[in-house]
Amino acid sequence: MATARKPIASLRWWIGGLLFASTVINYIDRQTLTLLAPYLKLQYHWTNSGYANIAITFRVAYSIGRPPSADLWIGSAHGAA
């Protein structure tokens, strides 16, 4: 005997809320290195070019680690095939 499952109330809003929260956390996480730059330069005695090399390394690693499906989704959002 199978029992009927009760649908989760407001499931779309929960999913939307989780997506929003993850987007906010991702944005804050990306800005952390920029906000901490002056303190990191003082503590580790970095020059501007040294800090730039570290920032570029993080950005390159982020773009390499980005899933290929993100390119398809972004392309379709802007009307590209």
C-alpha positions in Angstrom: 0.0 0.0 0.0 1.6 3.3 -1.2 1.1 6.4 0.8 0.7 9.8 -0.9 3.5 12.2 -0.3 2.7 15.6 1.0 4.2 18.4 -1.2 6.6 20.7 0.6 5.0 24.1 1.1 6.6 26.9 -0.8 9.4 24.7 -2.2 10.1 27.2 -5.0 10.7 30.0 -2.4 13.1 27.8 -0.4 15.1 27.0 -3.5 15.1 30.6 -4.6 16.2 31.6 -1.1 19.0 29.1 -1.1 20.2 30.3 -4.5 20.1 33.9 -3.3 22.0 33.1 -0.1 24.7 31.2 -2.0 25.1 34.1 -4.5 25.5 36.6 -1.6 28.1 34.3 0.1 30.0 33.9 -3.2 30.0 37.7 -3.8 31.3 38.3 -0.2 33.9 35.6 -0.6 35.3 37.1 -3.8 35.6 40.6 -2.2 37.4 39.3 0.9 40.9 39.3 -0.6 40.4 42.9 -1.9 39.2 44.2 1.4 42.1 42.5 3.3 44.8 43.7 0.8 46.1 46.6 2.9 46.5 44.4 6.0 48.0 41.5 4.1 50.5 43.8 2.5 51.6 45.1 5.9 51.7 41.7 7.6 53.5 39.8 4.8 55.5 42.7 3.4 54.0 42.3 -0.1 54.6 44.9 -2.8 51.8 46.0 -5.1 53.1 43.7 -7.9 53.3 40.8 -5.4 49.7 41.3 -4.4 48.7 41.6 -8.0 50.3 38.3 -8.8 48.4 36.6 -6.0 45.1 38.2 -7.0 45.7 37.1 -10.7 46.5 33.6 -9.5 43.2 33.4 -7.6 41.2 34.7 -10.6 42.9 32.2 -13.0 42.2 29.3 -10.7 38.6 30.4 -10.3 38.1 30.6 -14.1 39.7 27.2 -14.7 37.7 25.7 -11.9 34.4 27.1 -13.2 32.2 24.3 -14.7 31.7 24.3 -18.4 27.9 24.3 -17.9 28.2 27.8 -16.6 29.3 29.0 -20.0 26.3 27.4 -21.6 24.0 28.9 -19.1 25.5 32.4 -19.3 25.5 32.2 -23.1 21.8 31.2 -23.2 20.9 34.0 -20.9 22.3 36.6 -23.3 20.6 35.1 -26.3 23.7 33.4 -27.7 23.4 29.8 -28.9 
